[in-house]
Amino acid sequence: MTIVAAMCGIALIVVVLWEGFETIVLPRRVTRRFRMTRFFYRRTWLPWVTMVNACVPPRRRETWLSFFGPLSLLLLLSVWAGGLIIGFALLHWGLGSAIVTHDGSSGLLVDLYLSGTTFFTLGLGDAVPRSTAARFLVVLESGMGFGFLALVIGYLPALNQSFASREVSISLLDARAGSPPTASEMLRRHGHERGMDALRQLLHEWENWSSEFLEGHLSYPVLAYFRSQHENQSWLGALTAILDTCALLMAGVDGACERQAELTFAMARHAVVDLSLVFRTRPQEPASPRLPPEKLEDLRALLAERGLKLRERDTVDRKLTELRWMYEPYVHALAAYFRVKVPPWIAAENQPDNWEVSVWDRRTVSGKVAEKAKGEHF
């Protein structure tokens, strides 16, 4: 029995250390079929969503969903620490519980107590090892405790920095593409003199953003659970709006920056597809089409008002449909998993931007009623 306990302790320590290495240190996606960290997130996210939907009022659900990312990270670190403590306790027990206490007690609970105080480097001195092997385990676990603390200290700032970098670009879309961002608003607001130059620069910046987003979220998938500050913004919504805009430019907007749209589309689609693989969200068709024929006609008219004209209908419709099928099924699968809204192609009428809305004002600076957006602002 003691041999089995020791082997289980060694296995538990190795699994936790390897998971911590892959999650924190290894700067690339892990393709192994089973991972404890992935299993942990999938088995905690879905119950959390179910609990929020059942117990939280609709207006507060987004806030409660936003708690999951930070809380799950803290819980995961606690699970790792608990696994190492239990693993070393099993090793002590397998070696015969060679521990001296003031009251002469021994056993698995004492081994667990020694392991916990050693890992967190408390050093109370009321339980001490009395054999060479036990002393070696105490030193080894103490070193791992220091290393674990150092990794956590370095891990959390890296996550916060990556999250802040992601959200800065999403917030900048507010005045450029509306809230939530849409392809129609992005093109309409760039339908002025030198608008295509500004749009080309914007798409170039989002090509870089998509690349940084992909690398950061492949290395730290937990970032995908961190939600934006505003309810009508999300990393998936922003990425979808960029893909919609690029698809429309590639399908046939006369005088558009087609080459830059192709480059940005390729990088943004790469990010969506790879994130879908990481979270095992199988591509799915939407319940209703995002851009039915009547909406496409409205989009034509809206762009024409700003001097942007689409090419021949049959050519544009066929090309646009092909491009949409390259990313929309992945977007809808990710949106269903993360419980976020996919932005429409055409912005709702009289929808103020986030920068225009304030709970202190009855109306926005442009004269739009702010009440309509209060529920989606924070």
C-alpha positions as a printed NumPy array, in Angstrom:
array([[  0.   ,   0.   ,   0.   ],
       [  2.815,   2.403,   0.849],
       [  4.504,   1.674,  -2.483],
       [  1.278,   2.439,  -4.361],
       [  0.887,   5.683,  -2.381],
       [  4.436,   6.744,  -3.206],
       [  3.938,   5.994,  -6.9  ],
       [  0.657,   7.945,  -6.909],
       [  2.43 ,  10.856,  -5.212],
       [  5.197,  10.877,  -7.82 ],
       [  2.65 ,  10.684, -10.651],
       [  0.606,  13.545,  -9.185],
       [  3.664,  15.763,  -8.78 ],
       [  4.862,  15.065, -12.332],
       [  1.412,  15.767, -13.827],
       [  1.024,  19.067, -11.961],
       [  4.544,  20.239, -12.814],
       [  4.116,  19.331, -16.467],
       [  0.733,  21.075, -16.653],
       [  2.208,  24.165, -15.03 ],
       [  5.118,  24.121, -17.479],
       [  2.836,  23.821, -20.505],
       [  0.422,  26.476, -19.263],
       [  2.829,  29.113, -17.949],
       [  6.278,  28.534, -19.439],
       [  5.789,  26.84 , -22.824],
       [  5.131,  29.604, -25.407],
       [  3.127,  27.501, -27.878],
       [ -0.107,  25.581, -28.193],
       [ -0.152,  22.074, -26.736],
       [ -1.664,  19.567, -29.153],
       [ -1.949,  16.657, -26.727],
       [ -5.475,  15.261, -26.746],
       [ -6.   ,  15.307, -22.983],
       [ -4.83 ,  18.116, -20.729],
       [ -5.779,  18.612, -17.111],
       [ -5.984,  22.396, -17.587],
       [ -8.305,  22.132, -20.593],
       [-10.412,  19.57 , -18.756],
       [-10.579,  21.924, -15.759],
       [-11.851,  24.874, -17.806],
       [-14.401,  22.899, -19.777],
       [-15.752,  21.301, -16.588],
       [-16.047,  24.618, -14.76 ],
       [-17.124,  27.054, -17.502],
       [-20.272,  25.236, -18.594],
       [-21.58 ,  24.725, -15.013],
       [-20.799,  28.383, -14.298],
       [-22.847,  29.461, -17.33 ],
       [-25.711,  27.202, -16.271],
       [-25.646,  28.626, -12.748],
       [-25.581,  32.224, -14.008],
       [-28.479,  31.645, -16.405],
       [-30.542,  29.982, -13.679],
       [-29.826,  32.258, -10.721],
       [-28.791,  35.687, -12.005],
       [-31.161,  38.3  , -13.505],
       [-30.575,  38.966, -17.23 ],
       [-29.19 ,  42.465, -16.654],
       [-26.464,  41.125, -14.346],
       [-25.478,  38.004, -16.266],
       [-22.708,  39.627, -18.277],
       [-21.107,  40.876, -15.068],
       [-21.238,  37.429, -13.485],
       [-19.857,  35.792, -16.626],
       [-16.95 ,  38.238, -16.472],
       [-16.07 ,  36.927, -12.984],
       [-15.223,  33.491, -14.353],
       [-11.874,  34.346, -15.969],
       [-10.119,  35.748, -12.862],
       [-11.823,  33.323, -10.459],
       [-11.005,  30.271, -12.559],
       [ -7.374,  31.342, -12.775],
       [ -7.118,  31.604,  -8.99 ],
       [ -8.883,  28.271,  -8.604],
       [ -6.555,  26.607, -11.12 ],
       [ -3.492,  27.846,  -9.251],
       [ -5.031,  26.527,  -6.028],
       [ -5.641,  23.137,  -7.655],
       [ -2.007,  22.968,  -8.742],
       [ -0.772,  23.904,  -5.263],
       [ -3.107,  21.368,  -3.664],
       [ -1.935,  18.668,  -6.065],
       [  1.721,  19.244,  -5.183],
       [  0.968,  19.266,  -1.451],
       [ -0.998,  16.011,  -1.67 ],
       [  1.678,  14.437,  -3.874],
       [  4.471,  15.144,  -1.398],
       [  2.267,  14.029,   1.504],
       [  1.76 ,  10.678,  -0.246],
       [  5.531,  10.402,  -0.717],
       [  6.129,  11.026,   2.988],
       [  3.5  ,   8.467,   3.88 ],
       [  4.981,   5.966,   1.427],
       [  8.382,   6.388,   3.091],
       [  6.929,   5.465,   6.464],
       [  5.925,   8.898,   7.82 ],
       [  9.425,   9.646,   9.143],
       [  8.245,  12.763,  10.958],
       [  8.71 ,  13.863,  14.578],
       [  5.961,  15.917,  16.24 ],
       [  5.662,  17.415,  19.724],
       [  2.715,  15.216,  20.657],
       [  4.099,  12.069,  19.014],
       [  1.284,  11.821,  16.429],
       [  1.894,  10.441,  12.953],
       [  0.023,   9.329,   9.887],
       [ -1.218,  10.702,   6.592],
       [ -2.791,  13.826,   8.119],
       [  0.497,  14.753,   9.774],
       [  2.305,  14.152,   6.492],
       [ -0.24 ,  16.406,   4.772],
       [  0.316,  19.086,   7.424],
       [  4.1  ,  18.932,   6.995],
       [  3.751,  19.069,   3.23 ],
       [  1.491,  22.132,   3.403],
       [  3.704,  24.088,   5.788],
       [  6.757,  23.185,   3.725],
       [  5.222,  24.156,   0.376],
       [  4.124,  27.551,   1.654],
       [  7.459,  27.871,   3.522],
       [  5.841,  28.539,   6.9  ],
       [  8.499,  26.605,   8.825],
       [  6.59 ,  26.282,  12.109],
       [  8.92 ,  23.583,  13.426],
       [  6.222,  21.519,  15.183],
       [  6.625,  18.702,  12.632],
       [ 10.136,  17.915,  11.408],
       [ 11.614,  15.115,   9.261],
       [ 13.779,  12.529,  11.001],
       [ 15.228,  10.584,   8.059],
       [ 17.482,  11.539,   5.181],
       [ 14.809,  10.813,   2.559],
       [ 12.219,  12.868,   4.427],
       [ 14.643,  15.787,   4.765],
       [ 15.37 ,  15.595,   1.044],
       [ 11.644,  15.758,   0.26 ],
       [ 11.232,  18.772,   2.555],
       [ 14.044,  20.639,   0.789],
       [ 12.723,  19.669,  -2.64 ],
       [  9.169,  20.744,  -1.827],
       [ 10.347,  23.997,  -0.283],
       [ 12.224,  24.816,  -3.489],
       [  9.152,  24.004,  -5.547],
       [  7.107,  26.289,  -3.321],
       [  9.454,  29.188,  -4.023],
       [  9.44 ,  28.364,  -7.736],
       [  5.661,  28.156,  -7.801],
       [  5.382,  31.575,  -6.168],
       [  7.862,  33.051,  -8.65 ],
       [  5.939,  31.649, -11.619],
       [  2.667,  33.048, -10.314],
       [  4.235,  36.474,  -9.755],
       [  5.535,  36.479, -13.323],
       [  2.414,  34.895, -14.842],
       [ -0.258,  37.32 , -13.607],
       [  1.4  ,  40.533, -14.898],
       [  1.919,  38.898, -18.301],
       [ -1.792,  38.055, -18.446],
       [ -2.81 ,  41.564, -17.402],
       [ -0.509,  43.13 , -19.968],
       [ -1.819,  40.932, -22.768],
       [ -5.422,  41.634, -21.748],
       [ -4.848,  45.401, -21.626],
       [ -3.14 ,  45.371, -25.029],
       [ -6.081,  43.472, -26.494],
       [ -8.69 ,  45.803, -25.038],
       [ -6.992,  49.029, -26.158],
       [ -7.52 ,  48.215, -29.837],
       [-11.083,  47.048, -29.181],
       [-11.895,  50.335, -27.462],
       [-10.414,  52.298, -30.364],
       [-13.002,  50.712, -32.661],
       [-15.735,  52.523, -30.744],
       [-15.505,  55.778, -32.733],
       [-14.458,  54.027, -35.942],
       [-17.027,  51.252, -36.195],
       [-19.741,  51.898, -33.591],
       [-20.818,  50.051, -30.46 ],
       [-21.004,  47.169, -31.131],
       [-18.648,  47.453, -34.12 ],
       [-20.195,  46.628, -37.5  ],
       [-18.91 ,  46.49 , -41.062],
       [-21.516,  48.985, -42.256],
       [-20.448,  51.61 , -39.718],
       [-16.766,  51.012, -40.353],
       [-17.176,  51.593, -44.082],
       [-19.672,  54.431, -43.672],
       [-17.407,  56.33 , -41.294],
       [-14.508,  55.977, -43.711],
       [-16.507,  57.145, -46.717],
       [-14.926,  60.604, -46.708],
       [-11.968,  62.164, -48.458],
       [ -8.849,  60.123, -47.698],
       [-11.148,  57.657, -45.938],
       [ -9.696,  54.67 , -47.793],
       [ -6.191,  55.61 , -46.674],
       [ -7.366,  55.731, -43.077],
       [ -9.189,  52.424, -43.52 ],
       [ -6.085,  50.828, -45.032],
       [ -4.067,  51.928, -41.995],
       [ -6.759,  50.634, -39.642],
       [ -6.802,  47.229, -41.337],
       [ -3.015,  47.093, -41.217],
       [ -3.128,  47.718, -37.463],
       [ -5.719,  44.985, -37.061],
       [ -3.578,  42.588, -39.07 ],
       [ -0.895,  43.104, -36.422],
       [ -3.494,  42.93 , -33.642],
       [ -4.8  ,  39.605, -34.949],
       [ -1.298,  38.189, -35.01 ],
       [ -0.56 ,  39.327, -31.451],
       [ -3.991,  38.136, -30.334],
       [ -3.405,  34.699, -31.836],
       [  0.014,  34.248, -30.247],
       [ -1.122,  35.53 , -26.861],
       [ -4.284,  33.431, -26.682],
       [ -2.588,  30.279, -27.918],
       [  0.007,  30.655, -25.167],
       [ -2.557,  31.73 , -22.533],
       [ -6.005,  30.399, -23.519],
       [ -7.477,  31.609, -20.218],
       [ -7.417,  35.137, -21.692],
       [-10.331,  34.211, -23.929],
       [-12.536,  33.985, -20.821],
       [-11.64 ,  37.547, -19.796],
       [-14.458,  39.777, -21.041],
       [-14.325,  43.403, -22.162],
       [-15.272,  46.359, -19.996],
       [-18.469,  47.078, -21.954],
       [-21.263,  44.614, -22.547],
       [-21.548,  45.506, -26.241],
       [-17.847,  44.883, -26.873],
       [-15.842,  41.668, -27.042],
       [-12.75 ,  40.325, -28.72 ],
       [-14.907,  38.044, -30.838],
       [-17.272,  40.854, -31.842],
       [-14.379,  43.099, -32.88 ],
       [-12.707,  40.298, -34.819],
       [-15.995,  39.499, -36.58 ],
       [-16.511,  43.133, -37.577],
       [-13.009,  43.246, -39.051],
       [-13.628,  40.016, -40.979],
       [-16.969,  41.334, -42.268],
       [-15.326,  44.544, -43.45 ],
       [-12.477,  42.735, -45.163],
       [-14.893,  40.3  , -46.839],
       [-16.968,  43.182, -48.175],
       [-13.897,  45.001, -49.485],
       [-12.581,  41.845, -51.125],
       [-15.96 ,  41.008, -52.641],
       [-16.18 ,  44.235, -54.528],
       [-16.091,  47.789, -53.191],
       [-14.787,  50.002, -55.979],
       [-11.638,  51.892, -55.1  ],
       [-11.091,  49.916, -51.916],
       [ -7.839,  48.788, -50.292],
       [ -8.344,  45.214, -51.459],
       [ -4.795,  43.949, -50.932],
       [ -4.638,  45.061, -47.303],
       [ -8.109,  43.606, -46.773],
       [ -6.852,  40.232, -48.035],
       [ -3.891,  40.272, -45.648],
       [ -5.986,  41.265, -42.647],
       [ -8.696,  38.74 , -43.543],
       [ -6.133,  35.931, -43.704],
       [ -4.67 ,  36.765, -40.282],
       [ -8.027,  37.356, -38.6  ],
       [ -9.486,  34.112, -39.975],
       [ -6.374,  32.266, -38.826],
       [ -6.993,  33.55 , -35.303],
       [-10.668,  32.519, -35.316],
       [ -9.981,  29.027, -36.667],
       [ -7.114,  28.314, -34.28 ],
       [ -9.105,  29.501, -31.252],
       [-11.912,  27.225, -32.382],
       [ -9.451,  24.311, -32.383],
       [ -8.087,  25.207, -28.942],
       [-11.553,  25.26 , -27.359],
       [-12.866,  22.385, -29.483],
       [-15.852,  24.354, -30.777],
       [-17.073,  22.586, -33.874],
       [-18.119,  24.993, -36.695],
       [-21.878,  25.431, -36.835],
       [-24.4  ,  27.195, -39.007],
       [-26.282,  30.129, -37.472],
       [-29.951,  29.739, -36.595],
       [-30.747,  32.597, -38.99 ],
       [-28.578,  34.184, -41.703],
       [-26.688,  37.29 , -40.638],
       [-26.919,  38.904, -44.063],
       [-30.108,  37.918, -45.934],
       [-30.686,  39.41 , -49.43 ],
       [-32.825,  42.262, -48.136],
       [-30.141,  43.267, -45.643],
       [-27.523,  43.175, -48.399],
       [-29.66 ,  45.608, -50.417],
       [-29.895,  47.887, -47.413],
       [-26.134,  47.678, -47.086],
       [-25.726,  48.643, -50.759],
       [-27.929,  51.687, -50.266],
       [-26.12 ,  52.695, -47.086],
       [-22.708,  52.506, -48.743],
       [-23.944,  54.325, -51.812],
       [-24.951,  57.271, -49.629],
       [-21.298,  57.637, -48.64 ],
       [-19.984,  57.279, -52.162],
       [-19.004,  53.605, -51.856],
       [-20.458,  51.358, -54.521],
       [-20.46 ,  47.583, -54.771],
       [-19.741,  45.902, -58.081],
       [-22.178,  43.739, -60.041],
       [-24.675,  41.96 , -57.821],
       [-24.084,  38.357, -58.925],
       [-20.306,  38.623, -58.644],
       [-20.417,  40.342, -55.259],
       [-23.05 ,  38.005, -53.816],
       [-21.179,  34.862, -54.84 ],
       [-17.792,  36.109, -53.656],
       [-19.192,  37.443, -50.378],
       [-20.976,  34.174, -49.654],
       [-17.771,  32.197, -50.217],
       [-15.798,  34.455, -47.914],
       [-18.437,  34.421, -45.179],
       [-18.485,  30.622, -45.102],
       [-14.748,  30.696, -44.4  ],
       [-15.203,  32.267, -40.956],
       [-18.847,  32.653, -39.883],
       [-19.353,  28.991, -38.779],
       [-16.301,  29.299, -36.506],
       [-17.482,  32.662, -35.174],
       [-20.924,  31.298, -34.295],
       [-19.409,  28.263, -32.562],
       [-17.121,  30.436, -30.438],
       [-19.958,  32.855, -29.681],
       [-22.16 ,  29.997, -28.478],
       [-19.395,  28.644, -26.27 ],
       [-18.361,  31.97 , -24.708],
       [-21.934,  33.323, -24.568],
       [-21.221,  36.514, -26.506],
       [-23.275,  38.197, -29.218],
       [-22.181,  38.17 , -32.839],
       [-22.444,  41.746, -34.171],
       [-24.823,  42.401, -37.071],
       [-23.676,  43.552, -40.478],
       [-25.716,  46.753, -40.261],
       [-25.775,  48.857, -37.098],
       [-29.094,  49.549, -35.402],
       [-30.584,  52.978, -35.972],
       [-30.02 ,  55.658, -33.317],
       [-27.494,  53.463, -31.521],
       [-25.054,  55.783, -29.701],
       [-21.404,  54.902, -29.31 ],
       [-20.023,  54.092, -25.895],
       [-18.108,  57.369, -25.786],
       [-21.375,  59.258, -26.227],
       [-23.201,  57.571, -23.371],
       [-23.196,  58.67 , -19.755],
       [-25.524,  57.662, -16.947],
       [-25.43 ,  61.289, -15.778],
       [-26.886,  62.678, -19.006],
       [-30.353,  62.142, -20.377],
       [-29.158,  62.578, -23.958],
       [-25.907,  62.073, -25.788],
       [-23.899,  64.811, -27.462],
       [-25.341,  63.868, -30.856],
       [-28.912,  64.083, -29.611],
       [-29.522,  60.331, -29.413],
       [-31.353,  59.006, -26.406],
       [-28.846,  57.474, -23.998],
       [-31.383,  55.257, -22.267],
       [-31.197,  52.709, -25.089],
       [-27.539,  52.03 , -24.452],
       [-27.354,  52.269, -20.683],
       [-27.982,  48.587, -20.202],
       [-25.167,  47.641, -22.591],
       [-22.596,  50.216, -21.517],
       [-21.235,  48.723, -18.275]])
